[in-house]
Amino acid sequence: MSRLFYLLLLIICWLASCHPAVGGSTPKSQRETVTSLLRTLLRSVKVDDFNPNPNVHIALRLARDHNLATEELLLKQLKEASVRKVLNGEDFSSGLVALYTLAVASSCNDPANVMANGKTINLIGILEEKVTQEMKHIEATGFPLSNYYQVSLDVLTLCVMNRHVSPCSVRILTRAVDEEKFTHGSEFSVDTGSVAALALRCVKQAGTIQNTVNVGDALTKVLTQILEHVKDDGLIGNLYSTGEAMQVTQADTLTQTEGRASHHPRHSGF
């Protein structure tokens, strides 16, 4: 997927889902922007696409307005492609499996029961296996099979799908934060840090990990690193990482606000 399409996805997520206007209405200028971007994404869907893009499907499902025919076509292509990749042993990295899982789930289909051409696969089960392989490789070599962006996305996907996230996975992710492994070249990667922060927050809020102190410390550290990369023009990192970073920082602000509200409840006066 080109970086242009990635940017379009982030803008749509931000305008259509992550940045609702007061009162539930969206300003006309934003509606026109989202509509234009959606048309661009819809034109990217080809009838005979052999490798459909799960990111596009997720963005289309997040939008308020829908083209159901195109979304159904893309979902069908995603199912066929995922079954083909698994059965033919094609390249199917852990992060790509995570994206396919989220894409299928975004259409209210069960990613654990994906059927196409008379065959059935379990994307969640495959993702769990991929995560195990990633963690073993990190333990053995110090590096993931893919990269920490994909590993963070894997953990986030399992968490939002309410699947078990192993303490080992969480420990490795928090250790990567402590050891500052989220780099691109010699610079901190805002993209990777943002996805890792979303994963850590999900795990912490799920309450399934006993030692949440380390998770909280790692989350605080990576959020601080993200905020250190806010530029004078408002970008966080660069143009392409800003969307994810904004989602993380907005969610953190909301969490803090809700926390303060729970400690200072309003009185009705009755």
C-alpha positions in Angstrom: 0.0 0.0 0.0 1.4 3.4 -0.9 2.1 6.0 1.7 -0.6 8.2 0.0 -3.3 5.7 0.7 -2.0 5.2 4.3 -2.3 8.9 4.8 -5.9 8.9 3.4 -6.8 6.1 5.9 -5.5 8.1 8.8 -7.3 11.2 7.8 -10.6 9.3 7.3 -10.2 7.6 10.7 -9.5 11.0 12.3 -12.2 13.0 10.6 -14.9 10.4 10.5 -14.4 8.5 13.7 -11.7 9.8 16.0 -12.7 13.5 15.9 -16.5 13.8 16.2 -17.9 17.3 16.2 -19.9 18.7 19.2 -23.5 17.5 19.1 -22.7 14.6 16.8 -22.8 16.6 13.6 -19.8 17.0 11.3 -19.0 20.4 9.7 -19.7 20.6 6.0 -16.0 21.2 5.1 -15.1 17.9 6.9 -17.9 16.0 5.3 -16.7 17.1 1.9 -13.1 16.1 2.7 -14.2 12.7 3.9 -16.4 12.1 0.9 -13.6 13.0 -1.5 -11.2 10.6 0.3 -13.7 7.8 0.4 -14.2 8.1 -3.3 -10.4 7.8 -3.8 -10.4 4.7 -1.7 -13.4 3.2 -3.5 -11.7 3.7 -6.8 -8.7 1.8 -5.5 -10.8 -1.4 -5.2 -10.5 -3.5 -8.3 -12.9 -6.3 -9.3 -10.0 -8.7 -10.0 -7.6 -7.6 -7.2 -5.5 -10.6 -6.3 -4.0 -8.9 -3.2 -6.8 -6.7 -1.7 -5.8 -4.2 1.0 -7.3 -4.8 4.4 -6.5 -1.2 5.4 -8.9 0.1 2.8 -11.6 -2.1 4.0 -11.1 -1.0 7.7 -11.3 2.6 6.6 -14.5 2.1 4.6 -16.1 0.4 7.5 -15.1 3.2 9.9 -16.7 5.8 7.7 -20.2 7.1 8.3 -21.3 6.7 4.6 -21.0 3.3 3.0 -20.9 1.7 -0.4 -22.1 -1.8 0.6 -21.5 -3.4 -2.8 -17.8 -2.4 -2.8 -17.3 -3.3 0.8 -18.9 -6.7 0.2 -16.6 -7.2 -2.8 -13.5 -6.3 -0.8 -14.5 -8.5 2.1 -14.9 -11.4 -0.4 -11.5 -10.7 -1.9 -9.9 -10.5 1.6 -11.4 -13.9 2.6 -10.3 -15.5 -0.7 -6.8 -14.0 -0.4 -6.3 -15.0 3.2 -7.4 -18.6 2.5 -5.1 -18.7 -0.5 -2.1 -17.3 1.4 -2.5 -19.9 4.2 -3.1 -22.9 2.0 -0.4 -22.1 -0.5 2.1 -21.0 2.1 2.4 -17.5 0.7 4.1 -14.7 2.5 1.7 -13.7 5.3 3.6 -11.8 8.1 2.1 -11.5 11.5 1.2 -7.8 11.0 -0.6 -8.6 7.8 -2.5 -11.4 9.5 -3.5 -8.9 12.2 -4.8 -6.5 9.6 -6.8 -9.2 7.8 -8.2 -10.2 11.2 -9.3 -6.6 12.0 -10.7 -6.2 8.4 -12.9 -9.3 8.6 -14.1 -8.4 12.1 -14.9 -4.8 11.0 -17.7 -6.4 8.8 -19.1 -8.3 11.8 -17.7 -11.5 10.4 -15.9 -14.0 12.6 -12.1 -14.0 11.8 -11.9 -17.4 13.5 -14.1 -18.9 10.8 -13.1 -17.5 7.5 -14.6 -19.4 4.5 -13.7 -19.1 0.8 -13.8 -21.6 -2.1 -14.9 -24.4 0.1 -12.0 -24.0 2.6 -12.0 -22.6 6.1 -9.2 -21.0 8.1 -8.9 -19.5 11.6 -7.2 -16.1 11.3 -7.1 -15.6 15.1 -5.5 -19.0 15.6 -3.0 -18.2 12.9 -2.2 -14.8 14.5 -1.7 -16.4 17.9 0.8 -18.9 16.3 2.6 -16.0 14.5 2.8 -14.0 17.8 4.4 -17.1 19.5 6.9 -17.3 16.6 7.7 -13.6 16.9 8.3 -13.8 20.6 10.5 -16.9 20.4 12.6 -15.1 17.7 12.9 -12.0 19.9 14.0 -14.1 22.9 16.6 -15.9 20.8 18.0 -13.1 18.7 16.8 -9.8 20.3 14.8 -8.9 17.1 11.4 -9.9 15.8 10.8 -11.8 12.6 9.1 -8.8 11.2 9.5 -5.6 13.2 8.1 -4.0 16.4 5.4 -2.2 14.6 3.9 -5.5 13.5 4.5 -7.1 16.9 2.7 -4.2 18.6 -0.2 -4.5 16.0 -0.4 -8.2 16.7 -0.8 -7.7 20.5 -3.3 -4.9 19.9 -5.4 -7.0 17.6 -5.5 -10.0 20.0 -6.4 -7.6 22.8 -9.3 -5.9 21.0 -10.5 -9.3 19.9 -10.7 -10.3 23.6 -8.2 -13.1 23.0 -5.5 -14.1 25.5 -2.4 -12.0 25.4 0.4 -13.9 27.1 2.5 -12.3 29.9 5.5 -13.1 27.8 4.2 -11.0 24.9 3.5 -8.1 27.3 6.9 -8.5 29.0 8.7 -8.4 25.7 6.8 -5.3 24.5 7.5 -3.4 27.8 11.1 -4.4 27.6 11.3 -3.1 24.1 10.0 0.3 25.4 12.6 0.2 28.2 15.4 -0.6 25.9 14.2 1.9 23.3 13.9 -0.6 20.5 11.2 1.5 18.6 13.6 3.1 16.2 13.8 3.9 12.5 17.5 4.3 11.8 18.7 6.2 14.8 15.4 8.0 15.4 12.5 7.1 17.6 9.6 5.7 15.4 6.4 7.6 16.3 4.5 5.0 14.2 5.7 2.1 16.2 5.5 3.9 19.5 1.9 4.8 18.8 0.7 1.3 18.0 2.7 0.0 21.0 1.0 2.5 23.2 -2.4 1.5 22.0 -1.5 -2.2 22.6 -0.2 -1.5 26.1 -3.3 0.6 27.0 -5.6 -2.1 25.8 -3.8 -4.8 27.8 -3.7 -2.5 30.9 -7.4 -1.8 30.7 -8.3 -5.4 30.0 -6.9 -6.2 33.5 -5.7 -9.7 32.6 -2.0 -9.1 33.3 -1.0 -9.3 37.0 1.9 -6.9 36.9 0.2 -3.8 35.5 2.9 -1.5 37.1 5.4 -2.3 34.4 2.8 -1.9 31.7 1.8 1.5 33.1 5.5 2.6 33.3 6.1 1.5 29.8 3.0 3.3 28.6 4.0 6.5 30.3 7.5 6.4 28.8 6.3 5.8 25.2 3.7 8.5 25.5 6.4 10.9 26.7 8.5 9.9 23.7 5.7 10.5 21.3 4.9 14.0 22.8 8.6 14.9 22.5 8.2 14.7 18.8 5.4 17.2 18.4 6.6 19.9 16.0 5.8 23.6 15.8 3.5 22.9 12.8 1.5 20.4 14.9 2.8 17.3 13.2 4.0 14.4 15.5 7.0 12.8 13.9 6.0 13.3 10.3 2.9 13.6 8.1 2.3 9.8 8.1 2.8 9.1 11.8 0.6 12.0 13.0 -2.7 10.3 12.6 -1.8 7.3 14.8 -0.1 9.5 17.3 -3.2 11.8 17.6 -5.3 8.8 18.3 -3.0 7.7 21.1 -2.8 11.1 22.7 -6.5 11.8 22.4 -7.3 8.4 24.0 -4.8 9.2 26.8 -6.5 12.5 27.4 -9.9 10.9 27.5 -8.7 8.2 29.9 -7.2 10.8 32.3 -10.5 12.8 32.2 -12.6 9.8 33.0 -10.2 8.9 35.8 -10.5 12.3 37.3 -14.3 12.2 37.0 -14.5 8.9 38.8 -12.6 10.4 41.7 -14.7 13.5 41.8 -18.3 12.5 41.0 -20.8 15.1 40.3 -23.7 15.6 42.8 -27.2 16.0 41.5 -28.3 18.2 44.4 -31.0 15.8 45.4 
